[in-house]
């Protein structure tokens, strides 16, 4: 009966796919976004792209994941279409590493050394080591390494379960007839294509074929066409991923498809012609897990050698297939295209892209303040519009980046990435408020210009001092955030205290001038609003710096930190405070 072997087969398949997924996810976490960052900085040299595609895919054990990354990179403007083709070819060879690992399940021999290399000997040990590492490790690196070992052990147990289940079918005539059908090249290619398209992993489908070859007689005449079909089927993942992307990302998916399809057509044409002429004897021999791994690798190497000189022609073919105007592509490839949902499967890389945007956001807020300060000295309606535009731009940054960070937070990530997400979510609000206060300062300048009023000479000097101090504290906060500079972050709080002191002194000076009749109540209200905006900007800079410092020290106790910082024991704080007090002195 089919029913019991089929149920066992399904159970083994579930274990196999789960183990592969667990191992792949942990490998990505262990890499910590470094592999994605290397790919993103790709050069135009084909051999570098090929090698990087091979290495990255061999590490993360999934060509589908690599090609989806490439689709995301092109969609967000990080890479160009032409750069991806050699990477895809490298990824096609890199993904065959999994098949070689799985081929250990077919090791035969009775001596002690051969037995040690069999999965049933070493996978329980790997699982035990992995369990101990995940339960006792205090850092993410060791935990992820342990999870990789567990994932590999589960994967191998699943493969063994599938092999055992299919061994019950090897004498079944109906099952033999089904396998015989696959020896027809067209039928075998279609079966391999459809099955791989369903599970969206050539590594997994090749592994299942290896499990079948271990327990049943699977000749090369059946295995080869199925392997060729599996290689085409794996392109379904990038094609699906590109549906929501721009024209260029769809072209990347088409390049993936064309590379596999052209490779299969050429190999099928040449190989089966030679088989017809010379009648290869090995076609009727048992393939085995090792033989399947060899065929899978050989096909990808041969197709790469044939096609790599024609990368530019493949690019042109993709461009002709997917029509699109350059102007439409440029409109889509804006700054926020980097916040691509495809990158959510690579949390470390997604966090890095968000950090870059938050740093850009901080720089824009500093430019906005600088322009607003310029308006106080020399009002220009065009410059005022620029400040308004920058404030709107910051609002868009806040909305898009915050939403994306919340999406990342819903995915599993390392503790380091989790801290960075927390830091960025705290900082975004402060940066947005800084741009609001910069606009308020610009509006104050506009009011002074419209009403044709002016501050006294002393008040003007005082405003110049506090505005210079606020510009410096914002520069320190931006540097601390963008360059992860703790030294700059530690300088923020002493300067913030000096700015608070400046505000009090300027207000007292205004009251004194008001009593002497050198100033008016109307200017007093304007001055008060202006000083409040400056003080609030320095407060937000303090929030950014303190957040960065606390996250760096693996805590988030802001009030406790500030109290400790201002204590008598903090001589460094006192020295910085006195230095800034001298630098920004008001008589």
LUMGU-351827 format. One record per residue (C-alpha): residue in three letters; x, y, z. Coordinates in steps of 0.2 Angstrom, whole numbers, padded with zeros to 4 digits, always signed. Example, Ala and Ser with C-alpha at 12.3 -4.5 7.8 and 13.67 -1.06 7.14 Angstrom:
ALA+0062-0022+0039/SER+0068-0005+0036/
// end
This chain:
UNK+0000+0000+0000/UNK+0005+0018-0004/UNK-0003+0026+0011/UNK+0010+0022+0025/UNK+0026+0025+0015/UNK+0018+0042+0008/UNK+0014+0048+0026/UNK+0032+0044+0031/UNK+0038+0052+0016/UNK+0028+0068+0020/UNK+0035+0068+0038/UNK+0052+0066+0032/UNK+0050+0080+0019/UNK+0043+0092+0033/UNK+0058+0088+0044/UNK+0070+0091+0029/UNK+0063+0107+0024/UNK+0062+0114+0042/UNK+0080+0109+0045/UNK+0085+0118+0029/UNK+0075+0133+0033/UNK+0082+0133+0051/UNK+0100+0131+0045/UNK+0098+0145+0031/UNK+0091+0158+0043/UNK+0104+0155+0056/UNK+0118+0156+0043/UNK+0111+0173+0038/UNK+0110+0179+0056/UNK+0128+0173+0059/UNK+0134+0183+0044/UNK+0125+0198+0052/UNK+0121+0207+0036/UNK+0140+0207+0030/UNK+0137+0196+0015/UNK+0123+0207+0009/UNK+0133+0222+0012/UNK+0147+0215+0001/UNK+0135+0211-0013/UNK+0128+0228-0012/UNK+0145+0236-0015/UNK+0148+0225-0031/UNK+0160+0231-0044/UNK+0157+0229-0063/UNK+0170+0216-0065/UNK+0162+0199-0069/UNK+0175+0188-0061/UNK+0172+0197-0044/UNK+0154+0196-0046/UNK+0155+0178-0050/UNK+0166+0174-0035/UNK+0155+0184-0023/UNK+0139+0176-0029/UNK+0147+0159-0027/UNK+0154+0162-0009/UNK+0138+0171-0003/UNK+0127+0157-0009/UNK+0138+0143-0003/UNK+0137+0151+0015/UNK+0118+0155+0015/UNK+0114+0139+0006/UNK+0101+0146-0006/UNK+0103+0153-0023/UNK+0085+0159-0022/UNK+0089+0170-0007/UNK+0104+0177-0016/UNK+0094+0181-0032/UNK+0080+0189-0022/UNK+0093+0200-0014/UNK+0099+0205-0031/UNK+0081+0209-0036/UNK+0079+0220-0021/UNK+0096+0229-0024/UNK+0092+0233-0042/UNK+0074+0238-0037/UNK+0081+0250-0024/UNK+0095+0257-0035/UNK+0109+0249-0025/UNK+0115+0239-0040/UNK+0114+0240-0059/UNK+0106+0226-0070/UNK+0123+0222-0078/UNK+0131+0219-0062/UNK+0119+0205-0056/UNK+0122+0193-0071/UNK+0139+0186-0066/UNK+0133+0186-0047/UNK+0118+0175-0053/UNK+0130+0163-0062/UNK+0141+0162-0046/UNK+0126+0159-0035/UNK+0120+0144-0047/UNK+0137+0135-0043/UNK+0137+0140-0025/UNK+0120+0132-0021/UNK+0126+0115-0026/UNK+0137+0114-0010/UNK+0121+0108-0001/UNK+0120+0093-0013/UNK+0137+0088-0008/UNK+0134+0089+0010/UNK+0118+0078+0008/UNK+0128+0066-0002/UNK+0136+0060+0014/UNK+0120+0050+0017/UNK+0125+0038+0003/UNK+0142+0034+0010/UNK+0144+0015+0010/UNK+0157+0005+0020/UNK+0158-0006+0036/UNK+0175+0000+0043/UNK+0176+0012+0057/UNK+0182+0027+0048/UNK+0168+0026+0034/UNK+0155+0023+0048/UNK+0161+0039+0056/UNK+0157+0049+0040/UNK+0139+0042+0039/UNK+0125+0054+0045/UNK+0118+0042+0057/UNK+0135+0043+0066/UNK+0138+0061+0067/UNK+0121+0070+0066/UNK+0116+0065+0084/UNK+0133+0072+0090/UNK+0130+0088+0080/UNK+0112+0090+0087/UNK+0118+0087+0105/UNK+0132+0100+0103/UNK+0120+0112+0094/UNK+0108+0110+0109/UNK+0121+0114+0122/UNK+0127+0129+0112/UNK+0109+0137+0110/UNK+0105+0134+0129/UNK+0121+0139+0137/UNK+0128+0152+0125/UNK+0127+0171+0130/UNK+0131+0179+0113/UNK+0121+0178+0097/UNK+0136+0171+0087/UNK+0137+0155+0097/UNK+0118+0153+0098/UNK+0117+0155+0079/UNK+0131+0142+0077/UNK+0122+0130+0088/UNK+0106+0132+0078/UNK+0115+0129+0062/UNK+0121+0112+0069/UNK+0103+0108+0075/UNK+0096+0113+0058/UNK+0109+0102+0049/UNK+0105+0087+0060/UNK+0086+0089+0058/UNK+0089+0091+0039/UNK+0099+0075+0038/UNK+0086+0065+0049/UNK+0073+0071+0037/UNK+0082+0065+0023/UNK+0085+0048+0031/UNK+0066+0047+0035/UNK+0062+0050+0017/UNK+0075+0037+0011/UNK+0067+0024+0023/UNK+0049+0029+0017/UNK+0054+0027-0001/UNK+0063+0010+0002/UNK+0046+0003+0005/UNK+0041+0009-0013/UNK+0055+0002-0022/UNK+0047-0015-0026/UNK+0030-0007-0030/UNK+0026-0009-0049/UNK+0016+0007-0050/UNK+0030+0017-0042/UNK+0043+0010-0054/UNK+0032+0015-0069/UNK+0031+0033-0063/UNK+0050+0033-0061/UNK+0052+0026-0079/UNK+0041+0040-0086/UNK+0054+0053-0079/UNK+0067+0045-0091/UNK+0059+0054-0105/UNK+0069+0071-0105/UNK+0054+0082-0108/UNK+0043+0074-0094/UNK+0058+0073-0082/UNK+0062+0092-0085/UNK+0044+0096-0082/UNK+0042+0086-0066/UNK+0058+0094-0059/UNK+0053+0111-0064/UNK+0035+0110-0056/UNK+0041+0102-0040/UNK+0055+0114-0037/UNK+0043+0129-0042/UNK+0031+0123-0028/UNK+0044+0121-0014/UNK+0054+0136-0021/UNK+0071+0128-0017/UNK+0082+0118-0029/UNK+0093+0113-0015/UNK+0078+0105-0006/UNK+0071+0097-0022/UNK+0089+0090-0027/UNK+0090+0083-0009/UNK+0074+0074-0010/UNK+0080+0067-0027/UNK+0096+0061-0018/UNK+0085+0053-0004/UNK+0075+0044-0018/UNK+0091+0038-0026/UNK+0098+0031-0009/UNK+0082+0019-0007/UNK+0077+0016-0025/UNK+0085+0012-0041/UNK+0086+0029-0050/UNK+0096+0028-0066/UNK+0105+0043-0073/UNK+0093+0043-0088/UNK+0079+0048-0075/UNK+0089+0059-0063/UNK+0098+0070-0076/UNK+0082+0077-0084/UNK+0074+0080-0067/UNK+0090+0089-0061/UNK+0089+0100-0076/UNK+0070+0104-0073/UNK+0075+0108-0055/UNK+0087+0121-0060/UNK+0074+0130-0070/UNK+0061+0128-0057/UNK+0072+0138-0044/UNK+0069+0154-0054/UNK+0051+0155-0049/UNK+0056+0163-0032/UNK+0065+0178-0040/UNK+0051+0180-0053/UNK+0038+0181-0039/UNK+0049+0193-0029/UNK+0050+0205-0044/UNK+0032+0206-0047/UNK+0030+0221-0035/UNK+0047+0229-0041/UNK+0051+0241-0054/UNK+0056+0237-0072/UNK+0075+0234-0068/UNK+0070+0221-0055/UNK+0059+0212-0067/UNK+0074+0211-0079/UNK+0085+0203-0065/UNK+0072+0189-0063/UNK+0072+0187-0082/UNK+0091+0186-0082/UNK+0089+0172-0069/UNK+0077+0163-0080/UNK+0086+0165-0096/UNK+0103+0159-0089/UNK+0095+0143-0083/UNK+0084+0140-0098/UNK+0098+0143-0111/UNK+0109+0132-0101/UNK+0096+0118-0101/UNK+0093+0120-0119/UNK+0111+0119-0124/UNK+0115+0105-0112/UNK+0100+0095-0117/UNK+0104+0097-0136/UNK+0122+0093-0135/UNK+0121+0079-0122/UNK+0107+0069-0129/UNK+0114+0071-0147/UNK+0130+0063-0140/UNK+0120+0050-0131/UNK+0111+0046-0147/UNK+0128+0045-0156/UNK+0138+0035-0143/UNK+0125+0027-0132/UNK+0132+0031-0115/UNK+0132+0016-0104/UNK+0131+0025-0088/UNK+0113+0031-0092/UNK+0106+0015-0086/UNK+0117+0014-0070/UNK+0112+0019-0053/UNK+0114+0037-0050/UNK+0116+0038-0031/UNK+0117+0054-0020/UNK+0135+0057-0024/UNK+0131+0056-0043/UNK+0116+0068-0042/UNK+0127+0081-0033/UNK+0140+0079-0047/UNK+0128+0081-0061/UNK+0120+0096-0052/UNK+0137+0104-0050/UNK+0143+0099-0067/UNK+0127+0107-0076/UNK+0129+0123-0067/UNK+0148+0124-0071/UNK+0146+0120-0089/UNK+0132+0132-0092/UNK+0142+0146-0083/UNK+0157+0143-0094/UNK+0146+0144-0109/UNK+0136+0159-0104/UNK+0148+0170-0094/UNK+0156+0178-0110/UNK+0138+0183-0116/UNK+0133+0193-0100/UNK+0130+0209-0110/UNK+0119+0199-0123/UNK+0109+0191-0108/UNK+0106+0209-0102/UNK+0100+0215-0119/UNK+0088+0200-0120/UNK+0081+0204-0103/UNK+0079+0223-0108/UNK+0070+0218-0124/UNK+0059+0206-0115/UNK+0054+0218-0101/UNK+0050+0235-0109/UNK+0050+0251-0099/UNK+0055+0269-0101/UNK+0070+0275-0091/UNK+0060+0290-0084/UNK+0048+0278-0076/UNK+0062+0268-0068/UNK+0070+0284-0061/UNK+0054+0290-0053/UNK+0053+0273-0044/UNK+0071+0272-0039/UNK+0069+0285-0025/UNK+0078+0286-0009/UNK+0065+0275+0000/UNK+0066+0261-0012/UNK+0080+0254-0001/UNK+0066+0250+0011/UNK+0062+0235+0001/UNK+0051+0221+0009/UNK+0062+0208+0001/UNK+0076+0214+0014/UNK+0065+0209+0029/UNK+0071+0191+0026/UNK+0089+0198+0029/UNK+0086+0209+0045/UNK+0104+0214+0048/UNK+0104+0221+0030/UNK+0087+0229+0032/UNK+0093+0237+0049/UNK+0109+0244+0041/UNK+0098+0252+0027/UNK+0087+0260+0040/UNK+0102+0267+0050/UNK+0108+0275+0034/UNK+0092+0283+0031/UNK+0091+0289+0049/UNK+0108+0297+0047/UNK+0103+0305+0031/UNK+0088+0312+0040/UNK+0099+0319+0054/UNK+0110+0328+0042/UNK+0095+0335+0033/UNK+0089+0342+0050/UNK+0106+0350+0053/UNK+0105+0358+0036/UNK+0088+0364+0040/UNK+0094+0372+0056/UNK+0109+0380+0047/UNK+0097+0388+0034/UNK+0085+0394+0048/UNK+0099+0402+0057/UNK+0105+0411+0041/UNK+0087+0418+0040/UNK+0088+0426+0057/UNK+0103+0437+0050/UNK+0097+0440+0032/UNK+0079+0434+0028/UNK+0077+0427+0010/UNK+0059+0421+0005/UNK+0067+0408-0006/UNK+0078+0401+0008/UNK+0063+0401+0019/UNK+0054+0389+0006/UNK+0069+0378+0007/UNK+0067+0376+0025/UNK+0049+0372+0023/UNK+0053+0359+0010/UNK+0067+0351+0021/UNK+0054+0350+0035/UNK+0042+0341+0024/UNK+0056+0329+0018/UNK+0060+0325+0036/UNK+0042+0321+0039/UNK+0042+0308+0025/UNK+0058+0301+0031/UNK+0050+0298+0048/UNK+0034+0290+0041/UNK+0043+0278+0029/UNK+0058+0273+0040/UNK+0047+0271+0056/UNK+0035+0260+0047/UNK+0049+0249+0040/UNK+0058+0248+0057/UNK+0042+0241+0065/UNK+0041+0228+0051/UNK+0059+0223+0055/UNK+0054+0222+0073/UNK+0041+0209+0069/UNK+0055+0197+0062/UNK+0067+0187+0072/UNK+0084+0196+0073/UNK+0100+0196+0083/UNK+0101+0205+0100/UNK+0113+0218+0092/UNK+0101+0222+0078/UNK+0087+0223+0091/UNK+0096+0236+0100/UNK+0100+0246+0084/UNK+0081+0246+0080/UNK+0077+0252+0097/UNK+0090+0266+0095/UNK+0084+0271+0078/UNK+0065+0272+0084/UNK+0070+0283+0098/UNK+0081+0294+0088/UNK+0069+0297+0073/UNK+0056+0306+0083/UNK+0069+0318+0091/UNK+0076+0321+0073/UNK+0059+0325+0066/UNK+0056+0337+0081/UNK+0073+0346+0078/UNK+0067+0350+0060/UNK+0050+0356+0067/UNK+0060+0368+0078/UNK+0071+0374+0064/UNK+0055+0378+0054/UNK+0049+0388+0070/UNK+0065+0398+0070/UNK+0063+0402+0051/UNK+0045+0407+0055/UNK+0052+0419+0069/UNK+0064+0426+0056/UNK+0050+0429+0044/UNK+0039+0437+0057/UNK+0054+0449+0061/UNK+0056+0453+0043/UNK+0037+0456+0040/UNK+0035+0467+0055/UNK+0051+0476+0051/UNK+0057+0475+0069/UNK+0074+0471+0075/UNK+0083+0466+0091/UNK+0094+0477+0101/UNK+0113+0475+0097/UNK+0116+0465+0113/UNK+0101+0454+0110/UNK+0108+0451+0092/UNK+0125+0446+0099/UNK+0117+0434+0112/UNK+0106+0426+0099/UNK+0122+0423+0088/UNK+0131+0415+0103/UNK+0117+0403+0107/UNK+0113+0398+0089/UNK+0132+0394+0087/UNK+0131+0383+0102/UNK+0115+0374+0096/UNK+0123+0371+0079/UNK+0138+0363+0087/UNK+0127+0352+0098/UNK+0117+0346+0083/UNK+0133+0342+0074/UNK+0140+0332+0088/UNK+0123+0322+0089/UNK+0123+0319+0071/UNK+0142+0313+0071/UNK+0138+0302+0086/UNK+0124+0294+0077/UNK+0131+0293+0059/UNK+0149+0287+0064/UNK+0144+0278+0080/UNK+0156+0290+0089/UNK+0155+0289+0108/UNK+0167+0303+0111/UNK+0155+0315+0102/UNK+0140+0308+0111/UNK+0149+0311+0128/UNK+0152+0330+0123/UNK+0133+0333+0120/UNK+0126+0333+0138/UNK+0139+0346+0145/UNK+0135+0358+0130/UNK+0117+0355+0133/UNK+0119+0361+0151/UNK+0128+0377+0144/UNK+0114+0380+0132/UNK+0101+0380+0146/UNK+0112+0392+0155/UNK+0113+0403+0140/UNK+0094+0403+0139/UNK+0093+0409+0157/UNK+0106+0423+0155/UNK+0099+0429+0139/UNK+0081+0430+0146/UNK+0088+0439+0162/UNK+0097+0452+0150/UNK+0081+0455+0141/UNK+0072+0459+0157/UNK+0086+0471+0162/UNK+0085+0480+0145/UNK+0066+0480+0146/UNK+0067+0489+0162/UNK+0079+0502+0155/UNK+0067+0504+0139/UNK+0080+0497+0127/UNK+0068+0483+0122/UNK+0049+0480+0119/UNK+0037+0467+0126/UNK+0033+0462+0108/UNK+0052+0458+0105/UNK+0052+0449+0122/UNK+0039+0437+0116/UNK+0048+0434+0100/UNK+0064+0431+0109/UNK+0056+0419+0122/UNK+0049+0408+0108/UNK+0066+0409+0099/UNK+0076+0403+0115/UNK+0063+0390+0118/UNK+0066+0382+0101/UNK+0085+0383+0103/UNK+0083+0374+0120/UNK+0071+0361+0113/UNK+0084+0357+0099/UNK+0097+0354+0112/UNK+0086+0343+0122/UNK+0082+0332+0107/UNK+0101+0331+0104/UNK+0104+0326+0122/UNK+0090+0312+0119/UNK+0099+0306+0104/UNK+0116+0305+0112/UNK+0110+0297+0128/UNK+0101+0284+0118/UNK+0116+0280+0108/UNK+0127+0279+0124/UNK+0114+0268+0134/UNK+0112+0256+0119/UNK+0131+0255+0117/UNK+0132+0250+0136/UNK+0117+0238+0134/UNK+0105+0248+0145/UNK+0092+0261+0143/UNK+0090+0270+0159/UNK+0091+0288+0153/UNK+0087+0297+0170/UNK+0100+0286+0179/UNK+0113+0290+0167/UNK+0110+0309+0167/UNK+0110+0309+0186/UNK+0127+0300+0187/UNK+0134+0310+0173/UNK+0131+0326+0182/UNK+0138+0320+0199/UNK+0153+0327+0207/UNK+0163+0312+0203/UNK+0161+0315+0184/UNK+0177+0326+0182/UNK+0177+0324+0163/UNK+0159+0331+0162/UNK+0164+0346+0173/UNK+0179+0350+0162/UNK+0169+0349+0146/UNK+0156+0360+0154/UNK+0168+0373+0159/UNK+0176+0373+0142/UNK+0160+0376+0133/UNK+0155+0389+0146/UNK+0171+0399+0141/UNK+0168+0396+0122/UNK+0150+0402+0122/UNK+0152+0416+0135/UNK+0139+0430+0137/UNK+0144+0445+0147/
// end
